[in-house]
């Protein structure tokens, strides 16, 4: 997946940092059609439009899996009582 799948045109000489480009969501309906209101962070691969609030990203969401800790019994035989 890349930016062109979302109709976001990134300048060809930019590979890192943050760039401002034309928003594919709202610029066609606006009076200022060429206003660069979509901020794209190329390092984090996310974007946000300052005019319409269009947000998104390229990064896949990584689901963290919770591992239940192993329970350890610190008691000896219940008849002997607690270990000191």
CORJO-V50232 format. One record per backbone hydrogen bond with DSSP energy under -1.0 kcal/mol. NH is the residue of the N-H (numbers start at 1). CO is the residue of the C=O. Records with the same first field share a line. If there is no record, write none. Layout:
NH: CO  CO
This chain:
5: 2
6: 3
7: 4
8: 3
14: 11
19: 40
21: 38
27: 23
33: 31
35: 32
37: 35
38: 21
39: 48
40: 19
41: 46
42: 17
45: 41
46: 41
47: 56
48: 39
49: 54
50: 37
53: 49
56: 47
58: 45
80: 77
